Amino acid sequence: MTTARHLGTPARLRLLFLLLASVPLIALGWLGWRLLDQDRVLERQRLRERLANDAGLLAAESERALAAWEAALTGVARSSAVAPSSGVFVVFSGKGVLRRGGVPLPYYPIVDSGEPGSTVFADAEVQEFQEGGLASAAAAYRRLMASRDPRQRAGALMRLARCLRKQHDIAATLRAYTELAAMGATMVAGTPAELLARGERVALYRASGDTAAAEHETRLLAEAILQGRYPIDRATFDFYSETAALKVDANVAEIVHTVETLWPLVVRQPSGRVVMKESRRAFAAVWQPTADGTVAIVGDADTLMAPVFRLAQKLQVRAATEDPGGQTLAGVPAGSEEQASKSYRETGLPWTIRVSPAYTAQSQADWKARRNLFGVGFGLMVLVIAAATYLAFRAVHRELAVARLQSDFVAAVSHEFRTPLTAMCHLTEMLKENGAPQDRLPQYYHALARETRRLHRMVESLLDFGRMEAGRRTYRMEETNAAALVGRVVDEFRERPDGGGGRLAFDAPRDRFMVRADWDAIALALGNLVDNALKYSPASSPVAISVMRRGYLAGICVEDQGPGISKEEQRAVFRKFVRGEAARSGNVKGTGIGLAMADQIVKAHGGRLELASEPGHGSRFTILLPAQPDEP
């Protein structure tokens, strides 16, 4: 009991259970946070490992793509190779371009002029530049045109046309340049014969005012250069750019610039692989030496890396290539903090491969599902702990409340027992010592019997309540007249010497209210109700008792004019050992089992005990029992 009193205060009990519940909740929260954090760490570690593995696979795929280009170099050397899409192949020698293919380039870093030695034309040129020697020089050039060497013939034709132009023979000059143009790629004065001839024809037509012919020759000249029909160097291209107003396509210009940039590397290194970034795209190049010269392939890096990016898509990663300076060449830059890379130093590739996760809707859904599942499990654990703590709190609080009520009950019962026992002891002592007058003896015996009956009723009441609680109370059900039962209980209260029975107001009804009940049990329940009504109502106020019919039920109503019972207390007063605020404030004696006993008795008879009360307006208790059919 001492423990119950110390822990029974709700505030301290709540604080204690709050502290006890907070420990596992805090521990569970910390553990959940650690598990989530560990899951994130493990997920990131798995992601790093997967990205590193994917980067290795992409590097191997890049190596295969470059190896395919390098294998194609052998075919280029044998004149059986096909240039990659949007790319070119070039065979270099120390003198210039030997062979080319793929995208036609307007010019190359270096070309072989193929010009014969100047001594072949020395005598004729002396005559040409001497005064009056144009005719003899022209004759000399015509003799040199008979050579089988096309380069010598082209050089002689160019010089013959020059002599004829100086002689103002425009028609013969045009015929000479036409014949020279027919020699196509034969190099003369470091320029293909056709280009030189058409450029001179453009100048002649413009000088003679033949605009249409000049435009036609200009168009033919531009087509020959832009289609890459002949290998020329940058200086030659720039020279004819002014004549033909050449406009090189941007993509072709980038390839040309890449080939120009590649040339110094080819000179310094016998073989290699490199990637170069232009303004709009990147180009890859590989080269190797052969018996004829150095063979090089230059192509679009995106085209080369297309299989790599397709593999990256299957692996669900973003892939990008970077040059040694860190500039993105192709692909999608990394979009996440988690990424992996294979540097050019590790792989021997001309670029660094960098990969990052490309989260798809499915992967995000899987991660969210796993996280939500963990969160639901954690929430259920928290809910279970909270519910268990609450239930334990309710159970402990209820047990403490019952213990407190039992303590109060024992104190009340002890007080109730003390009064008759004190009177009985006093009377017994007087009778034992023969100190009582003879004329008062009947009164003393009567008082002793009354107190004995009172004590007996209290003991029987407690025993009945104990049997009801244990479920061992047996009832003898018989047809009973409810009105007669109420009259008997009222008479018993009126016979009590305390005078309270005189306040009972009961008019016996004429009708018979037959119920099937245990007379003694219902009388006990009704007596508890009447006793409470007398104790809690003012000494001068009446207590009304009535019997009525409510449908198929017979009702016994006890109504007082006491302080009433609040809504909060109306349910509690039917529990054992519970006494209302009016009992505590009015210091009314009682054990707290009367209403609980009456409620159990009525329920055992298949009825119910109703309460209607408002603070300050009294209370009305009604016993409702199943009524028997009326007799005919």
C-alpha positions in Angstrom: 0.0 0.0 0.0 2.8 2.3 0.7 4.2 1.8 -2.7 0.9 2.4 -4.3 0.5 5.7 -2.4 4.0 6.9 -3.4 3.5 6.0 -7.1 -0.2 6.6 -7.3 -0.1 10.3 -8.3 -0.8 10.5 -12.1 1.7 13.1 -12.8 4.6 11.2 -11.3 3.4 8.0 -12.8 3.2 9.5 -16.3 6.7 11.0 -15.9 8.1 7.6 -14.8 6.5 5.8 -17.8 7.6 8.6 -20.1 11.1 8.2 -19.0 10.9 4.4 -19.2 9.4 4.6 -22.7 11.8 7.3 -24.0 14.8 5.0 -23.4 13.8 2.3 -25.9 12.4 4.9 -28.3 15.6 6.9 -28.3 17.6 3.7 -28.6 15.4 2.5 -31.5 15.5 5.9 -33.1 19.3 6.0 -32.9 19.5 2.4 -34.2 17.1 3.3 -37.1 19.1 6.3 -38.0 22.3 4.3 -37.9 20.8 1.6 -40.0 19.5 4.1 -42.6 22.9 5.8 -42.6 24.6 2.4 -42.9 22.3 1.5 -45.7 23.1 4.7 -47.5 26.8 4.1 -47.0 26.5 0.5 -48.3 24.4 1.7 -51.2 27.0 4.3 -52.1 29.8 1.7 -51.8 27.9 -0.7 -54.0 27.3 2.1 -56.4 31.0 3.1 -56.5 32.0 -0.5 -57.1 29.5 -0.9 -59.9 30.6 2.4 -61.5 34.2 1.4 -61.3 33.4 -1.9 -63.0 31.3 -0.1 -65.6 34.1 2.3 -66.2 36.4 -0.6 -66.9 33.9 -2.2 -69.3 33.6 1.1 -71.2 37.3 1.5 -71.3 37.6 -2.0 -72.8 34.9 -1.1 -75.3 36.8 2.1 -76.2 40.0 0.0 -76.7 38.2 -2.3 -79.0 36.9 0.6 -81.1 40.4 2.2 -81.4 41.9 -1.3 -82.1 39.4 -1.6 -85.0 40.7 1.7 -86.4 44.3 0.6 -86.0 43.5 -2.7 -87.7 42.1 -0.6 -90.6 45.5 1.1 -91.0 46.9 -2.0 -92.6 44.1 -2.0 -95.1 44.9 1.7 -95.9 48.5 0.8 -96.6 47.2 -1.9 -99.0 44.8 0.5 -100.7 41.8 -1.6 -99.5 40.6 0.4 -96.5 37.4 2.4 -96.2 37.5 5.6 -94.1 35.2 5.8 -91.1 32.0 7.7 -91.4 32.6 11.5 -91.3 36.4 10.8 -91.3 39.4 10.6 -93.5 42.5 8.5 -94.0 45.8 10.0 -95.2 49.1 8.4 -96.2 51.9 10.8 -95.5 55.5 10.6 -96.6 58.4 13.0 -96.0 57.4 14.9 -99.1 53.7 15.1 -98.6 50.4 13.3 -99.1 50.7 10.1 -101.0 47.1 8.9 -100.8 43.8 10.0 -99.2 40.2 8.9 -98.8 37.0 9.6 -96.9 35.7 13.1 -96.5 37.2 15.3 -99.3 39.5 17.9 -97.8 40.2 21.2 -99.6 43.9 21.2 -98.6 46.6 19.3 -96.6 49.4 20.2 -94.3 52.1 19.3 -96.9 52.0 18.1 -100.5 54.6 16.9 -103.0 55.0 19.6 -105.8 56.5 17.0 -108.2 58.1 19.9 -110.2 61.0 18.9 -112.5 64.3 20.6 -112.1 64.5 24.2 -113.4 67.4 23.3 -115.7 65.0 21.7 -118.2 63.4 25.0 -119.0 66.5 27.2 -118.4 67.4 27.8 -122.1 63.8 28.5 -123.2 63.3 30.9 -120.2 66.4 32.8 -121.1 65.0 33.4 -124.6 61.5 34.3 -123.1 62.8 37.0 -120.9 65.1 38.5 -123.5 63.7 41.2 -125.7 62.2 39.9 -128.8 62.7 36.2 -127.9 59.0 35.2 -127.2 58.6 33.4 -130.6 61.8 31.4 -130.1 60.9 30.7 -126.5 57.4 29.5 -127.6 59.0 27.2 -130.1 61.4 25.8 -127.5 58.5 25.1 -125.1 56.6 23.3 -127.9 59.6 21.1 -128.4 59.7 20.3 -124.6 56.0 19.4 -124.7 56.9 16.3 -126.7 58.4 14.7 -123.6 56.7 11.6 -122.2 57.1 13.0 -118.7 53.7 14.5 -117.9 55.2 16.9 -115.4 57.7 18.3 -118.0 54.9 18.6 -120.5 52.7 20.4 -118.0 55.5 22.8 -117.1 56.2 23.4 -120.8 52.4 24.1 -121.4 52.3 26.6 -118.6 55.3 28.5 -119.9 53.9 28.3 -123.5 50.7 29.9 -122.4 52.6 32.6 -120.6 54.5 33.4 -123.8 51.3 33.4 -125.8 49.7 35.7 -123.3 52.6 38.1 -123.6 52.1 38.1 -127.4 48.4 39.0 -126.7 47.2 35.8 -128.5 44.2 35.3 -126.2 42.7 32.5 -128.2 45.9 30.5 -128.3 46.5 31.2 -124.6 43.0 29.8 -123.7 43.7 26.7 -125.9 47.0 26.1 -124.1 45.3 26.4 -120.6 42.5 24.1 -121.8 45.1 21.5 -122.7 46.9 22.1 -119.4 43.6 21.7 -117.5 43.1 18.4 -119.1 46.2 17.1 -117.4 44.3 17.2 -114.1 46.4 16.4 -111.0 49.8 16.7 -112.7 51.8 19.1 -110.5 53.1 22.2 -112.1 54.6 25.1 -110.2 53.5 23.3 -107.0 49.9 23.3 -108.1 47.7 20.7 -109.9 47.6 21.5 -113.6 43.8 21.8 -113.7 43.6 24.3 -110.9 46.4 26.5 -112.3 44.8 26.4 -115.8 41.3 27.3 -114.6 42.6 30.1 -112.4 44.4 31.6 -115.3 41.4 31.2 -117.6 39.3 33.0 -115.0 41.7 35.9 -115.1 41.8 36.0 -118.9 38.0 36.0 -119.2 37.7 38.7 -116.6 40.3 40.8 -118.4 38.5 40.3 -121.7 35.1 41.2 -120.1 33.5 37.8 -120.7 31.7 37.6 -117.3 29.7 34.5 -118.1 32.7 32.5 -119.1 34.6 33.8 -116.0 31.8 32.7 -113.7 31.7 29.3 -115.3 35.4 28.7 -114.9 35.2 30.0 -111.3 32.5 27.5 -110.5 34.6 24.7 -112.0 37.6 25.8 -110.1 35.7 26.0 -106.8 34.2 22.5 -107.3 37.6 21.0 -108.0 39.0 22.5 -104.8 36.1 21.9 -102.5 35.6 18.3 -103.7 39.2 17.7 -102.7 39.9 16.5 -106.2 43.6 17.4 -105.9 45.9 17.6 -102.8 47.1 21.2 -102.3 48.6 23.0 -99.4 47.2 25.8 -97.3 49.0 28.5 -99.3 47.6 27.3 -102.6 44.1 27.1 -101.1 44.3 30.6 -99.7 45.5 31.9 -103.1 42.5 30.4 -105.0 40.1 31.3 -102.2 40.4 35.0 -103.4 39.9 34.0 -107.0 37.0 31.6 -106.5 35.5 33.0 -103.3 35.7 29.6 -101.6 33.4 28.8 -98.6 34.4 25.6 -96.8 31.7 23.7 -94.8 32.2 24.0 -91.1 32.4 20.3 -90.5 35.0 19.9 -93.2 36.9 22.9 -91.8 37.1 21.2 -88.4 38.5 18.0 -90.0 41.0 20.0 -92.0 42.2 21.8 -88.9 42.5 18.5 -87.0 44.7 17.1 -89.8 46.8 20.2 -89.7 47.2 19.8 -85.9 48.0 16.1 -86.3 50.9 16.6 -88.7 53.5 17.8 -86.2 52.6 14.8 -84.0 53.1 12.5 -86.9 56.5 14.0 -87.6 57.6 13.6 -83.9 56.1 10.2 -83.1 56.2 7.2 -85.5 52.8 5.9 -84.2 50.2 7.0 -81.7 46.6 7.8 -80.9 45.2 11.1 -79.9 41.9 13.0 -79.5 41.5 16.7 -80.3 38.7 19.1 -79.5 37.4 21.5 -82.1 34.9 24.2 -81.6 31.8 22.0 -82.0 33.0 18.4 -81.7 36.0 16.2 -81.0 38.1 14.1 -83.4 40.1 11.0 -82.8 43.2 10.0 -84.7 45.4 7.0 -84.9 48.6 6.5 -87.0 51.2 3.9 -87.7 54.3 3.8 -90.0 54.3 1.5 -93.1 56.7 0.8 -95.9 55.1 3.5 -98.0 54.8 6.1 -95.3 52.8 7.0 -92.2 49.1 6.0 -92.4 46.7 8.0 -90.3 42.9 7.8 -89.7 41.0 10.9 -88.4 37.3 10.6 -87.5 34.5 11.9 -85.4 35.0 10.9 -81.8 31.2 10.5 -81.3 31.2 8.0 -84.2 34.1 6.1 -82.7 32.5 6.1 -79.2 29.0 5.1 -80.4 29.3 1.5 -79.2 30.7 2.7 -75.9 27.7 5.0 -75.3 25.3 2.2 -76.3 26.9 0.0 -73.7 26.7 2.8 -71.2 23.0 3.0 -71.9 22.6 -0.7 -71.3 24.5 -0.4 -68.0 22.3 2.6 -67.0 25.2 5.0 -66.5 26.1 8.3 -67.9 29.5 8.3 -69.8 31.7 11.1 -71.0 35.2 11.4 -72.4 37.6 14.1 -71.3 40.9 15.1 -72.8 44.0 15.2 -70.6 43.2 18.8 -69.8 39.8 17.8 -68.3 37.7 19.2 -71.2 34.6 17.2 -72.1 35.0 15.7 -75.6 31.9 13.6 -76.0 29.0 12.1 -74.0 27.0 13.4 -71.1 29.0 15.0 -68.2 28.6 13.4 -64.8 25.4 14.5 -63.1 26.0 13.1 -59.6 28.5 13.3 -56.8 29.0 9.5 -57.1 31.2 8.8 -60.2 34.1 6.7 -61.3 36.7 7.2 -64.0 39.4 5.5 -65.9 42.2 8.0 -66.7 44.2 7.9 -69.9 47.3 7.0 -67.9 45.6 3.8 -66.6 44.1 2.7 -69.9 46.5 4.0 -72.6 43.5 5.6 -74.3 43.8 9.2 -75.6 41.0 10.2 -73.2 39.7 9.7 -69.7 36.4 7.9 -69.3 34.1 9.2 -66.5 30.8 7.5 -65.5 28.0 8.5 -63.2 24.7 6.8 -62.4 21.8 7.4 -64.7 18.9 6.9 -62.3 15.9 5.5 -64.1 12.4 5.5 -62.8 12.7 1.9 -61.9 15.9 2.3 -59.9 14.4 5.2 -58.1 11.2 3.3 -57.4 13.2 0.4 -56.0 15.2 2.7 -53.7 12.1 4.4 -52.5 10.3 1.1 -51.9 13.2 -0.2 -49.8 13.4 3.0 -47.9 9.6 3.1 -47.4 9.6 -0.5 -46.2 12.2 0.2 -43.7 10.4 3.3 -42.6 7.1 1.4 -42.2 8.9 -1.3 -40.2 10.5 1.3 -38.0 7.2 3.1 -37.5 5.5 -0.2 -36.6 8.2 -0.9 -34.0 7.8 2.6 -32.5 4.0 2.1 -32.5 4.3 -1.3 -30.8 6.6 0.2 -28.1 4.3 3.2 -27.6 1.2 1.0 -27.5 2.9 -1.5 -25.1 4.1 1.4 -22.9 0.6 2.9 -22.9 -1.0 -0.4 -22.0 1.5 -1.0 -19.3 0.8 2.5 -18.0 -2.9 1.9 -18.0 -2.5 -1.5 -16.3 -0.2 -0.1 -13.6 -2.3 3.0 -13.2 -5.4 0.8 -12.9 -3.8 -1.5 -10.4 -2.5 1.4 -8.4 -6.0 2.9 -8.5 -7.5 -0.4 -7.4 -4.9 -0.7 -4.7 -5.7 2.8 -3.5 -9.5 2.1 -3.6 -8.9 -1.2 -1.8 -7.0 0.7 0.9 -9.8 3.2 1.2 -12.3 0.3 1.2 -10.5 -1.4 4.1 -10.4 1.9 6.0 -14.1 2.5 5.4 -15.0 -1.1 6.3 -12.9 -0.9 9.4 -14.7 2.3 10.3 -18.1 0.8 9.6 -17.2 -2.3 11.7 -15.8 -0.2 14.5 -19.1 1.6 15.3 -21.2 -1.5 16.0 -18.3 -3.3 17.6 -17.7 -0.4 20.0 -21.3 -0.3 21.0 -21.4 -4.1 21.4 -18.2 -4.0 23.5 -19.6 -1.2 25.7 -22.9 -3.0 26.3 -21.2 -6.3 26.9 -18.9 -4.8 29.5 -21.8 -3.2 31.3 -23.7 -6.4 31.4 -20.7 -8.4 32.5 -20.0 -6.1 35.4 -23.7 -6.0 36.4 -23.6 -2.2 36.2 -26.8 -1.8 34.3 -30.1 -1.0 36.0 -32.6 -3.9 35.8 -35.2 -1.8 34.1 -32.7 -0.9 31.3 -31.7 -4.4 30.6 -34.3 -5.0 27.9 -33.2 -1.9 26.1 -29.5 -2.9 26.3 -30.4 -6.4 25.0 -32.4 -4.8 22.2 -29.5 -2.5 21.2 -27.0 -5.4 21.4 -29.2 -7.4 19.0 -29.6 -4.5 16.7 -25.9 -3.9 16.4 -25.3 -7.6 16.0 -27.8 -7.7 13.0 -26.1 -4.6 11.6 -22.7 -6.2 11.8 -24.2 -9.4 10.3 -25.7 -7.5 7.4 -22.3 -5.8 6.7 -20.5 -9.2 6.8 -23.1 -10.8 4.5 -22.9 -7.9 2.1 -19.2 -8.3 1.8 -19.4 -12.0 1.4 -22.1 -11.6 -1.3 -19.9 -9.1 -3.1 -17.0 -11.5 -2.9 -19.1 -14.4 -4.3 -20.3 -12.1 -7.1 -16.7 -11.1 -8.0 -15.7 -14.8 -8.1 -18.8 -15.8 -10.1 -20.0 -18.2 -7.4 -23.2 -16.3 -6.4 -26.2 -18.4 -7.1 -29.7 -16.9 -7.7 -33.0 -18.6 -7.0 -35.3 -17.3 -9.8 -38.9 -17.2 -8.9 -42.0 -15.2 -10.0 -41.9 -12.2 -7.8 -44.2 -9.2 -7.4 -42.0 -6.2 -7.8 -44.4 -3.9 -6.0 -44.6 -6.2 -2.9 -40.8 -6.5 -2.9 -40.4 -2.7 -2.9 -43.0 -2.4 -0.1 -41.1 -4.9 2.0 -37.8 -3.0 1.6 -39.5 0.3 2.4 -41.0 -1.2 5.6 -37.6 -2.5 6.7 -36.1 1.0 6.3 -39.0 2.6 8.2 -38.4 0.2 11.1 -34.8 1.3 11.6 -34.2 3.4 14.7 -32.1 6.0 12.8 -35.3 7.7 11.6 -34.3 7.8 7.9 -37.0 5.5 6.8 -39.6 8.2 7.5 -38.4 10.2 4.5 -39.3 7.4 2.0 -42.3 8.1 -0.2 -43.8 5.1 -1.8 -47.4 4.5 -3.1 -48.0 0.9 -3.7 -49.5 0.4 -7.2 -52.6 -1.6 -7.7 -51.2 -3.5 -10.7 -49.1 -6.5 -10.3 -45.5 -6.1 -11.7 -44.4 -9.7 -11.9 -40.8 -10.4 -12.6 -38.7 -13.5 -12.5 -36.1 -12.8 -9.9 -34.3 -13.7 -6.7 -36.2 -11.9 -3.9 -33.2 -11.5 -1.6 -30.8 -10.4 -4.3 -33.2 -7.7 -5.8 -34.0 -6.6 -2.2 -30.3 -6.2 -1.5 -29.8 -4.2 -4.7 -32.8 -2.0 -4.0 -31.7 -1.6 -0.4 -28.3 -0.3 -1.5 -29.9 2.3 -3.8 -32.3 3.4 -1.1 -29.5 3.6 1.5 -27.4 5.7 -0.8 -30.3 8.0 -1.5 -30.9 8.6 2.2 -27.2 9.1 2.9 -26.5 11.6 0.1 -29.7 13.7 0.2 -30.4 16.4 2.8 -32.0 15.1 6.0 -35.2 17.0 5.3 -35.7 16.0 1.7 -37.9 13.0 0.7 -36.7 10.0 -1.3 -39.3 8.9 -3.9 -39.7 5.2 -4.8 -41.9 4.1 -7.6 -42.7 1.0 -9.7 -43.7 1.4 -13.3 -43.8 -0.5 -16.6 -41.6 0.4 -19.6 -42.6 -1.7 -22.5 -41.6 -5.3 -21.8 -39.6 -4.2 -18.7 -40.6 -3.5 -15.1 -38.9 -0.6 -13.5 -38.1 0.2 -9.9 -37.1 3.9 -9.6 -35.3 5.5 -6.6 -35.1 9.3 -6.9 -33.5 11.7 -4.4 -32.8 15.4 -4.1 -29.1 15.1 -3.3 -26.1 16.9 -4.9 -26.3 14.9 -8.1 -23.5 13.2 -10.0 -21.4 14.8 -12.8 -21.1 13.2 -16.3 -17.5 12.3 -15.6 -18.4 10.3 -12.5 -21.5 8.6 -13.7 -19.7 5.7 -15.3 -17.1 5.4 -12.6 -19.5 5.1 -9.7 -20.6 1.6 -10.8 -17.0 0.3 -10.4 -16.0 -1.3 -7.2 -14.5 0.7 -4.4 -15.3 4.0 -6.3 -17.0 6.8 -4.4 -18.0 10.1 -5.9 -17.0 13.6 -5.1 -20.1 14.1 -2.9 -19.0 11.2 -0.6 -15.6 12.8 -0.1 -16.8 16.4 0.3 -19.7 15.4 2.6 -17.7 12.8 4.6 -20.4 10.2 3.9 -19.7 6.8 5.4 -19.7 3.8 3.0 -17.6 1.0 1.5 -17.9 1.8 -2.2 -19.4 -1.5 -3.2 -23.1 -0.8 -3.0 -23.7 0.4 -6.6 -21.2 -2.1 -8.0 -23.1 -4.9 -6.2 -26.5 -3.6 -7.4 -25.3 -3.3 -11.0 -24.0 -6.9 -10.9 -27.2 -8.3 -9.4 -29.4 -6.5 -12.0 -27.2 -7.7 -14.9 -27.4 -11.2 -13.6 -31.2 -11.0 -13.8 -31.0 -9.9 -17.5 -31.8 -6.3 -16.7 -29.9 -3.1 -16.4 -29.4 -0.3 -13.9 -29.9 3.2 -15.3 -28.7 6.5 -13.8 -30.0 9.9 -14.6 -28.4 12.8 -12.7 -27.2 16.4 -13.0 -25.1 18.2 -10.4 -27.4 20.1 -8.0 -30.6 18.4 -9.2 -30.5 15.0 -7.5 -30.2 11.5 -9.0 -32.6 8.9 -10.2 -31.6 5.2 -10.3 -33.8 2.8 -12.1 -33.7 -1.0 -12.0 -35.2 -2.4 -15.2 -36.0 -6.2 -15.2 -37.8 -8.3 -17.8 -41.5 -8.4 -16.9 -43.7 -11.5 -16.9 -46.9 -11.5 -18.9 -49.9 -10.2 -17.1 -52.3 -12.8 -15.7 -55.8 -13.0 -17.4 
